[in-house]
Amino acid sequence: MIPRVLYIPAAIGLALLVLPLAGLLLRVDWIGLPGLLLSREALEPLGLSLATASVSTVLCLLLGVPLAVVIARSTPRTAGWLRAIVTVPLVLPPLVGGIALLLLLGRTGVLGEYLDLAFGLRLPFTTAAVVIAQTFVAMPFLVIAVEGALRTQGTRFERVASTLGAGRSTVFSRITLPLVLPGLVAGTVLSFARALGEFGATALFAGNQAGVTRTMPLAIYTAFNGSGVTTDQAVALSLLLIAVAVIILVLVGGRRTGALA
């Protein structure tokens, strides 16, 4: 039974989440929406956002899953320190993350100067910079989700498989990963959604160049600042970004539910 006193703050909380989106829908120019969504100003940043978010999500999987395993299987003290480090990007303002990336990988940065002198590689204000910024802010979501699933499952099945002669790689691929699949799926979805909506770190580290670094959030910002795009275009871009995020969550959520059934 739910205490009745909880319904009022719950309703207020729901309204706080729903009403801004309802206000956006009321502001949409539904007649001109198809033309706005099919324009170059909408399709170009959408394609760039989907491409960079997909690449950053793959990087999150390649780097974040091993990191989550290390944290989950470390001693409590070590795990606590590693978990704290991983969660720092979650609490940092995105603009601070962008500054940090610039100071590290910029032309005069700690690593950026070396990359420029040794290889002629300049990362800031490129599409690669967008991927790096998205990975920086998105990977903690994957690590936390997978690490939590690993801690919940424990090591009992892994120990049994080891005693039966299975090697570490076999245990990891056939026992560990299938057991944490729901957490892995949830972390992947959260990482992709976070990368898709990243703005602050991308703006500082990658810039806002059309066709190169202007993702959907940056296109919306540009539109609202009157850089040659109308407010209706900004609203249409916002609606498109929300629709893409909702479709991804629904599709992956349905697959996850089917996997758990």
C-alpha positions as CSV (number, residue, x, y, z in Angstrom):
1,M,0.0,0.0,0.0
2,I,1.2,3.5,-0.9
3,P,0.7,6.2,1.7
4,R,-1.7,8.8,0.3
5,V,0.6,11.7,1.3
6,L,3.1,10.5,-1.3
7,Y,0.7,11.1,-4.2
8,I,0.9,14.9,-4.1
9,P,4.7,15.2,-4.4
10,A,4.7,12.4,-6.9
11,A,2.2,14.3,-9.0
12,I,4.3,17.5,-8.8
13,G,7.4,15.6,-9.7
14,L,5.7,14.0,-12.7
15,A,4.3,17.4,-13.8
16,L,7.8,18.9,-13.5
17,L,9.0,16.3,-16.0
18,V,6.1,16.3,-18.4
19,L,4.9,19.9,-18.6
20,P,8.1,21.3,-20.2
21,L,7.9,18.6,-22.9
22,A,4.2,19.4,-23.4
23,G,5.1,23.1,-23.7
24,L,7.5,22.1,-26.5
25,L,4.9,20.1,-28.3
26,L,2.5,23.1,-28.1
27,R,5.1,25.3,-29.7
28,V,5.7,23.1,-32.7
29,D,4.7,24.3,-36.1
30,W,3.1,21.1,-37.2
31,I,2.3,22.3,-40.7
32,G,5.8,23.3,-41.5
33,L,7.4,20.5,-39.4
34,P,8.1,18.1,-42.3
35,G,10.0,20.7,-44.2
36,L,12.0,21.7,-41.2
37,L,12.9,18.2,-40.3
38,L,14.0,17.3,-43.9
39,S,16.1,20.4,-44.2
40,R,19.9,20.3,-44.3
41,E,20.0,22.2,-41.0
42,A,18.2,19.2,-39.4
43,L,19.5,16.1,-41.2
44,E,23.2,17.1,-41.1
45,P,23.6,17.5,-37.3
46,L,21.3,14.5,-36.8
47,G,23.5,12.2,-38.9
48,L,26.6,13.6,-37.2
49,S,25.1,13.0,-33.8
50,L,24.1,9.5,-34.5
51,A,27.5,8.6,-36.0
52,T,29.6,10.1,-33.2
53,A,27.3,8.8,-30.5
54,S,27.6,5.3,-32.0
55,V,31.4,5.4,-32.1
56,S,31.6,6.8,-28.6
57,T,29.3,4.1,-27.3
58,V,31.5,1.4,-28.9
59,L,34.5,3.0,-27.2
60,C,32.6,3.0,-23.9
61,L,32.0,-0.7,-24.3
62,L,35.6,-1.5,-25.2
63,L,37.0,0.6,-22.4
64,G,34.2,0.7,-19.8
65,V,33.4,-3.0,-19.5
66,P,37.0,-4.0,-18.6
67,L,37.1,-1.1,-16.2
68,A,33.9,-2.2,-14.6
69,V,35.2,-5.7,-14.2
70,V,38.4,-4.4,-12.5
71,I,36.4,-2.3,-10.1
72,A,33.9,-5.0,-9.2
73,R,36.6,-7.6,-8.6
74,S,39.0,-5.3,-6.7
75,T,39.4,-5.0,-2.9
76,P,36.8,-2.7,-1.3
77,R,39.3,0.1,-0.7
78,T,40.6,0.0,-4.3
79,A,37.1,-0.3,-5.7
80,G,36.0,2.7,-3.7
81,W,38.8,4.9,-5.1
82,L,38.3,3.7,-8.7
83,R,34.5,4.2,-8.4
84,A,35.0,7.7,-7.1
85,I,37.4,8.6,-10.0
86,V,34.9,7.1,-12.6
87,T,32.0,9.1,-11.2
88,V,33.8,12.5,-11.3
89,P,32.6,13.3,-14.9
90,L,29.1,12.8,-13.7
91,V,29.3,15.6,-11.2
92,L,31.5,17.9,-13.2
93,P,29.8,20.7,-15.2
94,P,30.2,19.7,-18.8
95,L,32.0,22.9,-19.6
96,V,34.6,22.0,-17.0
97,G,35.1,18.7,-18.8
98,G,35.6,20.6,-22.1
99,I,38.3,22.8,-20.5
100,A,40.0,19.7,-19.0
101,L,40.1,18.0,-22.4
102,L,41.5,21.2,-24.0
103,L,44.2,21.4,-21.4
104,L,45.1,17.8,-22.0
105,L,44.7,17.4,-25.7
106,G,44.9,21.0,-27.0
107,R,47.8,22.2,-29.1
108,T,49.5,23.4,-25.9
109,G,48.1,20.7,-23.7
110,V,50.0,18.1,-21.8
111,L,49.5,15.4,-24.5
112,G,48.3,17.6,-27.3
113,E,51.6,19.4,-27.8
114,Y,53.4,16.0,-28.1
115,L,50.8,14.6,-30.5
116,D,51.2,17.7,-32.6
117,L,55.0,17.8,-32.7
118,A,55.5,14.0,-33.1
119,F,52.6,13.0,-35.4
120,G,51.1,16.3,-36.6
121,L,47.9,15.2,-35.0
122,R,45.5,18.0,-33.8
123,L,42.4,16.8,-32.1
124,P,40.5,19.9,-30.9
125,F,37.8,21.2,-33.2
126,T,37.5,18.0,-35.2
127,T,35.0,15.2,-35.4
128,A,37.3,13.0,-33.4
129,A,37.1,15.6,-30.6
130,V,33.3,15.2,-30.6
131,V,33.7,11.5,-30.1
132,I,36.3,12.0,-27.3
133,A,34.1,14.5,-25.5
134,Q,31.1,12.2,-25.8
135,T,33.0,9.2,-24.5
136,F,34.3,11.3,-21.6
137,V,30.9,12.1,-20.3
138,A,29.1,8.9,-21.3
139,M,31.4,6.1,-20.1
140,P,30.7,6.5,-16.4
141,F,27.1,5.5,-17.0
142,L,28.2,2.2,-18.6
143,V,30.8,1.5,-15.9
144,I,28.4,2.1,-13.0
145,A,25.7,0.0,-14.6
146,V,28.0,-3.0,-15.4
147,E,29.9,-2.7,-12.1
148,G,26.7,-2.7,-10.1
149,A,25.4,-5.8,-12.0
150,L,28.7,-7.6,-11.4
151,R,28.6,-6.9,-7.7
152,T,25.0,-8.0,-7.5
153,Q,25.7,-11.3,-9.3
154,G,28.8,-12.1,-7.1
155,T,31.5,-14.6,-8.1
156,R,29.8,-17.9,-7.2
157,F,29.2,-19.1,-10.8
158,E,32.6,-17.9,-11.9
159,R,34.3,-19.9,-9.1
160,V,32.4,-23.0,-10.0
161,A,33.4,-22.7,-13.7
162,S,37.0,-22.2,-12.7
163,T,37.0,-25.4,-10.6
164,L,35.6,-27.3,-13.6
165,G,38.7,-26.3,-15.6
166,A,37.4,-23.2,-17.5
167,G,40.0,-20.6,-18.3
168,R,39.7,-17.0,-17.3
169,S,38.7,-15.8,-20.8
170,T,36.1,-18.6,-21.1
171,V,34.7,-17.7,-17.7
172,F,34.4,-14.1,-18.7
173,S,32.8,-14.6,-22.1
174,R,30.5,-17.5,-21.2
175,I,29.6,-16.8,-17.5
176,T,30.3,-13.2,-16.5
177,L,29.0,-11.4,-19.6
178,P,25.7,-13.3,-20.0
179,L,25.0,-12.9,-16.2
180,V,25.4,-9.1,-16.4
181,L,23.7,-8.7,-19.8
182,P,20.7,-6.6,-18.5
183,G,23.1,-4.2,-16.8
184,L,25.3,-4.1,-19.9
185,V,22.3,-3.3,-22.1
186,A,21.1,-0.6,-19.7
187,G,24.5,0.9,-19.5
188,T,24.9,0.9,-23.3
189,V,21.6,2.7,-23.7
190,L,22.4,5.3,-21.1
191,S,25.8,5.9,-22.6
192,F,24.4,6.4,-26.1
193,A,21.6,8.7,-24.8
194,R,24.1,10.8,-22.9
195,A,26.5,11.0,-25.8
196,L,23.6,12.0,-28.1
197,G,22.7,14.9,-25.9
198,E,26.2,16.0,-25.0
199,F,26.7,19.8,-25.4
200,G,29.1,21.6,-23.0
201,A,32.3,19.5,-23.4
202,T,31.7,19.3,-27.1
203,A,31.2,23.0,-27.5
204,L,34.5,23.9,-25.8
205,F,36.7,21.0,-27.1
206,A,35.2,20.4,-30.6
207,G,33.7,23.7,-31.5
208,N,30.5,24.3,-33.5
209,Q,31.5,23.9,-37.2
210,A,28.6,22.9,-39.5
211,G,29.1,19.4,-40.9
212,V,32.2,18.7,-38.8
213,T,31.4,19.2,-35.1
214,R,27.9,20.7,-35.0
215,T,25.8,17.9,-33.4
216,M,22.1,18.2,-32.6
217,P,22.5,20.0,-29.2
218,L,24.9,22.5,-30.8
219,A,22.5,23.0,-33.7
220,I,19.7,23.7,-31.3
221,Y,21.9,26.2,-29.4
222,T,22.9,27.8,-32.7
223,A,19.2,28.1,-33.8
224,F,18.2,29.8,-30.6
225,N,21.0,32.3,-30.8
226,G,19.7,33.4,-34.2
227,S,22.6,32.3,-36.3
228,G,20.6,32.1,-39.5
229,V,18.1,29.6,-38.2
230,T,14.6,30.4,-36.9
231,T,13.2,29.5,-33.5
232,D,10.8,27.1,-35.3
233,Q,13.8,25.3,-36.6
234,A,15.2,25.0,-33.1
235,V,12.0,23.6,-31.8
236,A,11.8,21.1,-34.6
237,L,15.4,20.0,-33.9
238,S,14.6,19.6,-30.2
239,L,11.5,17.5,-31.1
240,L,13.6,15.3,-33.4
241,L,16.3,14.8,-30.8
242,I,13.6,13.8,-28.2
243,A,12.0,11.4,-30.7
244,V,15.2,9.7,-31.6
245,A,16.0,9.2,-27.9
246,V,12.6,7.8,-27.1
247,I,12.7,5.4,-30.0
248,I,16.0,4.1,-29.0
249,L,14.9,3.6,-25.4
250,V,11.7,1.9,-26.4
251,L,13.4,-0.5,-28.9
252,V,16.2,-1.4,-26.6
253,G,13.9,-1.6,-23.6
254,G,11.7,-4.1,-25.5
255,R,14.7,-6.3,-26.3
256,R,15.9,-6.2,-22.8
257,T,12.4,-7.2,-21.5
258,G,12.4,-10.1,-24.0
259,A,15.8,-11.2,-22.9
260,L,14.7,-11.3,-19.3
261,A,11.4,-13.2,-20.0
